[in-house]
Amino acid sequence: MIPFQQWNETYAHFHKVDPKQTYYLSMEFLQGRALTNAIGNLNIQDAYANALRKFGLELEEITEQVIKNFNLYLKYIFL
């Protein structure tokens, strides 16, 4: 079976069954400016900010914290 056929069958099955879905937001590999650039390039700023707000977080605060933590990490590595 061709992979695209399998993908289409899987998509049709999940569309028909309509199961619950879980989404995982990860910022492990997107430090500082790269995080906001990626969110901006995908045009999902509002959705991402709203998802964070549901957890009591703000996108700007998360971005600042990621930058601080990454800078500390770099200082530790290069000392």
Buried (B, 14 or more C-beta within 10 A) or exposed (E): EEEEEEEEEEEEEEEEEEEEEEEEEEBEEBBBEEBBEBBEEEEEEEEBBEBBEEEEEEBEEBBEEBBEEBEEEEEEEEE
